[in-house]
Amino acid sequence: MSHPDPPFEDQPMPVRAKLAAAWTSFMFLYAYVDILGFYTPGVVEDILDGRVFEFGLSQTFSITALTLMAIPIFMIVLSMTLPARTNRVTNLVVVAVYVPVTVFNVAGGFWLYYYSLGVVLELIVLGLIVRYAWTWPRTTESATDPALRRPRSATA
């Protein structure tokens, strides 16, 4: 007679780790949608001619593109290190900025289905970030936990 395997332990994941993982996923999607977009006919030729979508290649374009990529990269480390309240607000604000940026990226895509899929996947991850940040657990004081009890004053 065989014994069934015991169930796996499902340990709770800290909110910080969820946020860092989500920003990592977003960053990879954001980068790979563009990288795989190089295989769209005519894209490399346009780049060699100095244009990306409607934008001329310049230092300003490159700085803007780097900044747009650097923000999710920094959100990985900030999600793990910022204090909880600041962390929550920062994640919600950055997502609010990235939703329109992400949607705008459909305009730059020549393959509508491909770029739309990329945007939908990115929006799903951004939605997860909103959910994790918005529902960040709050601490509660417990009357039964001596470590959390407030000392009574002599006049009380």
N, C-alpha and C positions, 0 to 999 in steps of 0.2 A: 504494500500500500504506500503510495507516494504522498508526501505532504506538500500542499501548495506553498509556493514561495510567499514569504511575508510581504505585505504591501510596502511600497517604497515610501520613505519619509519625505514628505513634501514641506520643506522648510520655507518659512515666509521670506520673501525677497525684500530687502530694504528699498524704500522709495528712491533713494539716491542711486542705487544700482540699476533700478528700472529706468530711471531718467538717463543715466549714462549709456545704458544699452540702447535705448531708443534713439538718442542723439547719434550714437555710432551707426546704427542702422540707417538713419536719415542721411548721414554724411556719405555712406557708401552708395545709397540709392542716388543721391544728388550727383555724386561724381560719376557713377557708372552710366547713368542716363546720358550724360554728356559724352563720356568716353565711347560708349557704344554708338552714339549718334554720329561719330566720325565715319562709320560705315554706311551712312546714308549717301547715296550718289550725289556728287557735287559739293559736299561739305568740305572736303580736304582742298579741293580746287579753290573754293571761296576763301578758305583760310590762307592759302598760298597767295591769293590775290589781295589779302589784307582785310577781309571782311568776315564777321560772324553775325549771322542773321542780318540785321539792319545796321550793325555797329562796325565802325572802322577799328581795326586793330591798332591800339595805341597803349601808351603807358597808363593812361586813365582807364581804359578798358581792362587791362591786366590787374590794376590795383582794385578795381571794383569787383572783378571776378574772384580775386584772392580774398578780399574782405568777405564776400558772400560765402566762400568756402570755409574761411577761418572761424566764422562765428559758430557754426555747428561743431567744429573741432574743439573750440574753447568751451562750448557748453558741456562736452563730455567731462572735462576736468572740473568745471565750475559746479556741475551737478553733484559731483562727489565731495566738493570741498566747501562750498558756501554754507553759511548758517541756514537752518531750515526756512525761516520766514523769507529771507533774501533769496534763497534758492527757489522757493515756490514762485515768488513774484517775477524773478528773472526768467524762469522757464515760461511763464504765461506771457510775458511781454515779448520775448524772442519768438515764440510761436505766432503771436499776433502779427509780427513783422514778416515772418516766413510764409504764412498762408498766401498773401497776395504775391510775394516773390515766386512761390512755387506755381501758382496758377498762371502767372505771366509766362512761365517757361513753356506752356503749351503753344503760345504765339510763335516761339522761335523754332518749333519743330515742323519739319517738312512731312514727316510720317506721323499723321494725326493719331492713329491707333497706338503707335509706339510711345509717343510723348504723352498721350493721355493716360496710358497705363502707368508710366513713370510718375506722373503727377498724382494719380489716384493712390498709388502705393506710398508716395511721400506724404500725402494728406492723411492717410491712415496712421502713419507713424506720428505725425504731428498731433493727430487726435488722441493717440495714446499718451503723448507727453502732456497734453492738456488734462486728460483724465488723471494721470498719476500726480501731477502737480496740484490740481484742483481738489483732489480727495486725500491730500497728504494728511496722515493721521495726526490728531492733536493729542497732547498729553493730558491726562486727567489725574487729579489728586484723589487719593484714596484714603478714607478715614481708617482703613484697616492696615495700611502699610506704614509702619513707624518711620521709615525713611522719608516719607512724603508729608508727614504731619507737621503742621506749623506749631511752634512752641506757644503755649498760652502765656499771656502777660499776667503779671501779678494782680492787676486790677480786674481781670475778667472773671 
